[in-house]
Each structure stands twice: as C-alpha cells, then as structure tokens.
Amino acid sequence: MAEFERFKEQAARQLGEQIKLPGFRQGKVPREALERQIGLRAINDEATQLAINAVLRQVITDHNLKPIGAPQAKIEPVVAGLPAGHAYRQAGRHGLPLVFTLTLPVVQVTKLPDYQAIKVSRPAVVTSDADVQKVLQEIRESRVSVSQVDRPGAMGDQLEIDFQTRVSGVKVENGESENHPLILGQKRFLPGFEEALVGLKAGDTKEFEIKAPADYYHPALAGKPVQFKVRVRQVMARALPEVTDDFAKSLGHFKDAGEFKASITAGLKHEREQVALDEARTALLKKISDQTTAEFPTKLTEGELDSMLSDLKNRLAGTGLDWPTYLTRLKKDESALRAEWQPRAAERVKMGLIIEELIDKEAIEVAEADIQARSATYLQHFKSPKDAAKTFSPQALYLRVKHELERAELFKRLDKQIEVA
C-alpha cells in the first residue's frame, strides 16, 4: 500500500497545480487543504489512474509487448460486499491494497526481410516562379478591398444577390438565400450561373434556366433543368493590392517584397519536400511489406474498416452530403463497400504491424520526458484531465504519444534508404 500512497502524493501535487485557493500560491496548496476543497475521492481517482499507467508501461516494457488497441482497466473489489468502485475508495482510506486487471490486445506475428537493403528514390523538388505567383495571388485575394459601383457587373466583380432555386417549379431545399456574396468568375455555383449574371446592375432581376451536369454533387439538381430567379442588390469592384515593400512589411517581419517572395519560395519548397518524403516513405514501406509475411486476426481488419468508413462519413458530413445519398450515387450498399475496401484495410493493418516490428528491430526507445511533454500538448486542448478523459483514457493517450514518437524516430532512420533522383 506504500506504493499507492506514492501515487496519491503525486496525484495531490498534480491536482494542486490546477486548484486556486485564497491564501495559497497556485501549486503550493497543502494536501490537507486540497482534500477539504476537492475531497479525498478525487485524489484517489487520480492516483488510481497514475498507478494503472505506471503498471501498464512496466508490463509493456518487461514483456516487450506490441499493443494493437486501447487497454482496458478493471478495478477489482477488495472490500467484501462493496462494488469495485466503492471498494477501491475504501482501500484508499483504510490502507487496503488497490487491485486491478489490465486487458491489453497484442500481436507479434511478422517476419521481416532484409529491410535495410531495400531502397527507393524520389524526384528532386522544383519550385517555379509560376508557383510563387499563384501563392502571391491567393494572398492578394485574401486582402482585397471592395467598393460599391453604379455599373453592370463584370467578371471579377463581387455581387450581393438574393436568389431562389426551383426544379420543375418546385423549390429546392436550402436553395434560397438573401444578401448572398458572390464573386463572378470564381465558379462556386452551378456551371453557367455566374455567366448569366454578367451585365446586371444593382436592382436588376433575372430569371433563367440551366441544366445541371449529370454528376453534379447536389442529388436534387444532378442532370435536371434548374430554374433560378436572381435579384442583384449590389455590384462592388474589387481591387487587389500590389506586392510592394510596404505590402510585404504589413504581412510580417519582412524588410521588402524580395524577402517576402523568398519566404514564399522557401515555404513552398519545404512543403513539397515533405510531400515527396512522405510519398517515398510510403513507397519504402510498401516494398518492405511486399517481402514480409504476416498473419493477424480478422478482427483487426474489421476494426480498420470501421475506422476507414467512419473517417469517410465525417468527411462527407463536412460537405453536406449524407451517407445514404453517397451510397446511392455509388450504386452500392455499405457491405459492398466494406468488401471492396477489405484488401486495403488488411494492407493498412499489415503496414502497422510492420512498423511495430521495425521499431523493435531498431531498438527504438523514447524518453519518458518526451512522452510527458507531447502528452501535455494534447491535454492543453482540454479544460481539465477529467474533460480529456471523455475523449481518451490516460492509458490510451500514453500509448498514442509513445507510438507517435517511436514512428517519427523510425522514419528518421529509414530516410537514409531514400535516394533523390
């Protein structure tokens, strides 16, 4: 029980750093005052998580385990007649031991080739003046100034419009808007819509029809004649700033436009270098995978499929396209999609196992201080440890961060097998 008392002391210190009490400096709250403020139960809860994390790390290290999922911890009852949750709190009060069971899914079934002899190449990165000019144009667009004009709208102008959308005379859901901003020429609407507004002045109204492409993203419009009624409220001319020394200085610590453009060039080069490196790393892993034998439970592939589908659904939700409509357009159901993606999911699982095996072969270790520092960056996004625990358990966070750091170090070592063509 003396060991658990050590975790209680650590828990009290950590919780004390988050508590503000009158008369005490933050982080200097005595334990007795802390217990009166938040209760012994909160300290015991935090100490239990710390103890579980410590045991988990020790078990993984001692047995050289390769976890393949989030661990689960079950508190066992140590006081007769009490549920486990109450029992461990009683244990904390009366000096009884804390007993828990850890369940950690693991796998260790890969057989690697002579991976250090495998090489890949990547192309040298080139950044052209046209690439720099494109970025400059985007920056200028983001700082455009507008002014109302009394003339017909032309390409490049910004309009403010009211519009209604109908198909066969029936209003389209979410097909109406008022005071809607629109830049002629940006092609954000149905093809032909912006062209139909060229030449209209403030106060003009126009009705017209456009046939939507058969593959148009909006299922209610795809392949159908669409009727629009548009009223122009305002026509505004847009003026893009010139890339002068003063403009460059307004954007940051640049002494002139030349230094600003050089910064863009360097940024583009770095970005493309990283993309090329990531692609080469993937190619290298694919070559290693092609020469690797691996066996793993089918539930791993099913879990990867679940994750892939969940990611896709989240991306579609961001575009406003619902899952049933997406499947209808694909002319598939979810089971057919899972069957189609099954080989890709299995390959992703295999890649993950290979990475774990490579980490082991390279004897990669990361410092606890580095894990704690990276974990702290994740926790900064939450109000409190309890708030963070709603998203992931402390054990899961520890494993996630540890694995991220191990992967980063592994790829640094494998990069010597990537040649620039």
C-alpha positions in Angstrom: 0.0 0.0 0.0 3.0 2.2 0.4 3.4 2.3 -3.3 -0.2 3.5 -3.8 0.5 6.2 -1.2 3.3 7.4 -3.5 0.8 7.8 -6.3 -1.6 9.6 -4.0 1.2 12.1 -3.3 1.8 12.6 -7.0 -1.9 12.9 -7.7 -2.2 15.6 -4.9 0.7 17.5 -6.4 -0.8 17.4 -9.9 -4.3 18.4 -8.8 -2.9 21.1 -6.6 -1.3 22.8 -9.5 -4.8 23.2 -11.0 -6.5 24.5 -7.9 -6.6 28.1 -6.8 -7.3 28.7 -3.1 -7.3 32.0 -1.3 -4.2 32.5 0.8 -2.1 30.0 -1.2 0.0 30.3 -4.3 -1.1 28.1 -7.2 0.8 24.8 -7.0 1.5 25.4 -3.3 -1.8 24.2 -1.8 -1.2 21.9 1.2 -2.6 18.4 0.9 -5.0 18.8 3.8 -6.5 22.0 2.3 -6.7 20.3 -1.1 -8.6 17.3 0.4 -11.0 19.7 2.0 -11.6 21.5 -1.3 -11.9 18.7 -3.7 -12.3 15.6 -1.5 -10.3 12.5 -0.9 -12.2 10.7 -3.6 -10.9 12.9 -6.3 -7.3 12.3 -5.2 -7.8 8.6 -5.0 -9.3 8.6 -8.5 -6.3 10.5 -9.9 -3.9 8.2 -8.0 -5.6 5.1 -9.4 -5.1 6.4 -13.0 -1.5 7.1 -12.3 -0.9 3.7 -10.8 -2.6 2.0 -13.7 -0.5 4.0 -16.2 2.7 3.1 -14.4 1.9 -0.7 -14.3 0.8 -0.6 -18.0 4.2 1.0 -19.0 6.1 -1.6 -16.9 4.2 -4.5 -18.3 4.7 -3.4 -21.9 8.5 -2.9 -21.3 9.1 -6.1 -19.3 7.3 -8.3 -21.8 8.2 -6.4 -25.0 4.5 -6.2 -26.0 3.2 -4.6 -29.1 -0.3 -3.3 -28.3 -2.8 -3.2 -31.1 -5.6 -1.4 -29.3 -6.5 0.7 -26.3 -6.0 -1.1 -23.0 -8.9 -1.6 -20.5 -8.5 -1.5 -16.8 -11.0 -3.1 -14.4 -10.9 -2.2 -10.7 -11.4 -5.4 -8.6 -13.4 -5.3 -5.3 -11.2 -5.7 -2.2 -13.8 -5.0 0.4 -16.5 -7.6 0.8 -20.0 -6.5 -0.1 -19.0 -3.4 -1.9 -18.9 -2.7 -5.7 -15.4 -2.3 -7.1 -15.7 1.5 -7.4 -16.6 1.9 -3.8 -14.2 -0.7 -2.7 -11.0 0.9 -4.0 -12.0 4.2 -2.4 -12.4 2.4 0.9 -9.0 0.8 0.2 -7.5 4.3 -0.2 -9.0 5.4 3.1 -8.1 2.4 5.2 -4.7 1.2 3.8 -6.0 -1.8 1.8 -4.4 -2.7 -1.5 -5.6 -1.4 -4.9 -6.3 -4.4 -7.2 -7.0 -4.1 -10.9 -6.9 -6.2 -14.0 -5.4 -4.8 -17.3 -6.5 -6.2 -20.6 -4.2 -5.3 -23.5 -4.7 -6.7 -27.0 -1.3 -7.5 -28.5 0.1 -9.2 -31.6 3.6 -10.3 -32.7 3.5 -12.3 -35.9 5.5 -10.6 -38.6 8.6 -11.9 -40.4 10.7 -9.1 -42.0 13.0 -9.3 -45.0 16.5 -7.6 -45.1 14.7 -4.3 -45.0 17.9 -2.2 -44.7 18.9 -3.3 -48.2 15.7 -2.0 -49.7 16.0 1.3 -51.4 13.6 3.8 -53.1 14.0 7.1 -54.9 12.1 10.3 -55.0 12.2 13.1 -57.5 14.0 16.4 -56.7 11.6 19.2 -55.7 11.4 22.1 -58.1 9.5 25.4 -57.3 8.8 27.6 -60.3 8.1 31.3 -60.5 4.5 30.4 -61.6 4.1 28.5 -58.3 5.2 31.6 -56.3 2.9 33.9 -58.3 -0.1 31.6 -57.6 0.5 31.9 -53.8 1.0 35.6 -54.1 -2.3 35.9 -55.9 -4.1 33.9 -53.2 -2.6 36.3 -50.6 -3.6 39.3 -52.5 -7.1 37.9 -52.9 -7.3 37.5 -49.1 -6.6 41.2 -48.7 -8.8 42.6 -51.4 -10.6 45.9 -51.0 -14.2 46.4 -52.4 -16.2 49.5 -53.3 -19.7 49.8 -54.5 -20.1 50.9 -58.1 -23.0 52.0 -60.2 -22.4 50.0 -63.4 -23.2 46.5 -64.8 -21.3 43.7 -63.1 -18.4 42.1 -64.9 -16.2 39.1 -64.3 -14.1 39.7 -61.2 -16.7 41.9 -59.5 -18.3 41.0 -56.2 -22.1 40.9 -56.2 -24.6 40.7 -53.4 -27.7 38.8 -54.5 -31.0 37.2 -53.5 -31.8 34.0 -55.3 -34.4 31.2 -55.5 -33.9 27.8 -57.0 -36.5 25.5 -58.4 -36.7 22.2 -60.3 -39.9 21.7 -62.3 -41.4 24.7 -60.5 -40.8 23.1 -57.0 -38.5 24.9 -54.5 -35.2 23.2 -53.8 -34.5 22.6 -50.1 -31.8 25.1 -49.0 -32.0 26.6 -52.5 -32.7 30.2 -51.3 -30.6 32.9 -49.9 -30.7 36.6 -49.3 -27.7 39.1 -49.3 -25.6 36.3 -50.7 -22.0 37.3 -51.6 -20.8 36.1 -55.0 -17.6 36.8 -56.9 -18.1 36.5 -60.7 -15.6 34.1 -62.1 -14.8 32.0 -59.1 -17.1 29.2 -60.3 -18.7 28.5 -56.9 -22.2 27.9 -58.3 -23.7 25.7 -60.9 -21.7 26.0 -64.2 -23.2 28.9 -66.2 -24.8 30.6 -63.2 -22.2 33.3 -62.8 -22.0 34.0 -66.5 -25.8 34.6 -66.5 -25.3 37.5 -64.1 -22.7 39.4 -66.1 -24.2 42.8 -67.2 -26.7 43.1 -64.4 -26.8 46.2 -62.3 -28.0 46.8 -58.7 -31.8 46.4 -58.6 -32.0 44.2 -61.7 -33.8 40.9 -61.6 -33.3 38.0 -63.9 -34.9 34.5 -64.4 -33.1 31.8 -66.3 -32.7 28.1 -66.5 -29.5 25.9 -66.5 -29.3 22.1 -66.9 -27.1 20.7 -64.1 -24.4 18.2 -65.1 -25.3 14.6 -64.5 -22.5 14.2 -61.9 -23.4 17.4 -60.0 -22.8 16.9 -56.3 -26.3 18.0 -55.3 -28.5 15.0 -55.9 -31.7 17.1 -56.2 -30.2 19.0 -59.1 -28.0 16.5 -60.9 -28.9 16.1 -64.5 -32.0 18.2 -64.3 -33.1 21.6 -65.7 -32.8 24.1 -62.8 -34.7 27.4 -62.7 -33.2 30.4 -61.0 -34.7 33.8 -60.0 -31.9 36.3 -59.1 -32.1 39.9 -57.8 -28.9 41.9 -57.7 -28.6 44.1 -54.6 -25.1 45.5 -55.0 -22.3 45.5 -57.5 -18.8 46.0 -56.0 -15.5 46.4 -57.7 -12.6 44.5 -56.2 -9.1 46.0 -56.0 -6.2 43.7 -55.3 -3.1 45.2 -53.5 0.2 45.3 -55.4 3.1 43.4 -53.9 5.2 46.3 -52.8 7.7 46.6 -50.0 5.0 48.2 -47.8 2.6 45.4 -48.5 5.3 42.8 -47.6 6.0 44.7 -44.3 2.3 44.7 -43.4 2.3 40.8 -43.5 5.1 40.2 -41.1 8.8 40.7 -40.4 9.8 41.2 -44.0 12.1 44.1 -44.9 10.9 44.2 -48.5 8.9 42.4 -51.3 12.0 40.4 -52.3 12.4 38.9 -48.9 8.6 38.2 -48.8 8.8 36.3 -52.1 11.9 34.4 -51.0 10.0 33.3 -47.9 7.1 32.0 -50.1 9.6 30.1 -52.3 11.2 28.5 -49.2 7.9 27.6 -47.8 6.7 26.0 -51.0 9.9 24.1 -51.3 9.7 22.8 -47.7 6.1 21.8 -48.2 6.8 19.9 -51.4 9.9 18.3 -49.9 7.7 17.0 -47.1 5.1 15.6 -49.5 7.8 13.9 -51.6 9.4 12.5 -48.5 6.0 11.1 -47.2 5.3 9.5 -50.6 8.8 8.0 -50.6 8.4 6.7 -47.1 5.1 5.1 -48.1 6.8 3.5 -51.1 9.6 2.1 -49.0 7.1 0.6 -46.5 5.2 -0.9 -49.5 8.4 -2.6 -50.8 9.1 -3.9 -47.3 5.5 -5.1 -47.0 5.7 -6.9 -50.3 8.5 -9.0 -48.9 7.0 -9.5 -45.5 4.8 -12.4 -44.3 2.2 -11.6 -41.6 -0.7 -13.2 -40.0 -3.2 -11.4 -37.9 -6.8 -11.8 -36.6 -9.6 -10.8 -39.0 -11.0 -8.5 -36.3 -8.0 -6.2 -36.8 -9.1 -5.8 -40.5 -12.7 -5.3 -39.5 -11.6 -2.6 -37.0 -9.6 -0.9 -39.7 -12.6 -1.0 -42.0 -14.7 0.6 -39.3 -12.2 3.4 -38.9 -11.9 4.0 -42.6 -15.7 4.2 -43.0 -16.0 6.5 -40.0 -13.4 8.8 -41.5 -15.2 8.9 -44.8 -18.6 9.6 -43.1 -17.0 12.5 -41.2 -15.6 14.0 -44.4 -18.9 13.7 -46.2 -20.7 15.3 -43.3 -18.4 18.3 -43.7 -19.5 18.7 -47.4 -23.2 18.4 -46.5 -23.6 15.0 -48.3 -25.3 12.4 -46.2 -24.2 8.8 -46.1 -27.3 7.2 -47.8 -27.1 9.6 -50.7 -23.4 8.9 -51.1 -24.1 5.2 -51.3 -26.9 5.7 -53.7 -24.7 7.7 -56.0 -22.0 4.9 -55.8 -24.8 2.4 -56.5 -23.5 0.3 -53.6 -24.5 -0.6 -50.1 -22.2 -0.4 -47.1 -21.5 -4.2 -47.1 -20.4 -4.0 -50.7 -18.1 -1.0 -49.9 -16.6 -2.9 -47.0 -15.9 -5.9 -49.3 -14.3 -3.6 -51.8 -12.1 -1.9 -49.2 -11.2 -5.1 -47.4 -7.8 -5.6 -49.1 -6.8 -2.0 -48.5 -7.8 -2.3 -44.8 -5.8 -5.6 -44.5 -2.8 -3.9 -46.1 -3.0 -1.0 -43.6 -3.1 -3.4 -40.7 -0.1 -5.2 -42.1 1.7 -1.9 -42.5 1.0 -1.1 -38.9 2.4 -4.4 -37.7 5.5 -4.0 -39.9 6.1 -0.6 -38.3 5.9 -2.1 -34.9 8.3 -4.8 -35.8 10.7 -2.3 -37.3 10.6 -0.2 -34.1 11.5 -3.4 -32.2 14.3 -4.3 -34.6 15.8 -0.9 -34.5 15.5 -1.0 -30.6 13.9 2.4 -30.6 13.2 3.9 -27.2 11.7 7.2 -26.4 12.3 9.2 -23.2 9.5 9.4 -20.6 10.1 13.2 -20.5 9.4 13.4 -24.2 6.2 11.4 -23.9 5.1 13.6 -21.0 5.9 16.7 -22.9 4.0 15.6 -26.1 1.0 14.4 -23.9 0.9 17.8 -22.3 0.4 19.4 -25.7 -2.7 17.2 -26.2 -4.0 18.0 -22.8 -3.7 21.7 -23.3 -6.8 21.5 -25.6 -9.0 20.4 -22.6 -10.2 22.2 -19.6 -9.1 19.5 -17.2 -7.9 15.9 -17.0 -11.5 14.7 -16.4 -12.6 16.6 -19.5 -9.7 15.0 -21.5 -10.7 11.5 -20.2 -14.1 11.9 -22.0 -12.1 11.7 -25.3 -9.4 9.1 -24.4 -8.2 7.3 -21.3 -4.8 8.2 -19.8 -3.5 4.8 -20.9 -4.7 5.3 -24.5 -3.1 8.7 -24.6 0.2 7.4 -23.3 0.3 4.6 -25.9 -0.7 7.0 -28.7 2.0 9.5 -27.9 4.7 6.8 -27.3 3.9 5.3 -30.7 3.9 8.7 -32.5 7.4 9.4 -31.2 8.6 5.9 -32.0 7.3 6.2 -35.6 9.0 9.6 -36.0 12.3 8.2 -34.9 11.9 5.1 -37.1 11.3 7.2 -40.2 14.3 9.3 -39.5 16.4 6.1 -39.6 14.8 4.8 -42.7 15.2 8.0 -44.6 18.8 7.1 -45.4 17.3 4.4 -47.7 15.6 7.1 -49.8 17.6 8.5 -52.7 16.9 11.7 -54.5 16.7 11.1 -58.3 
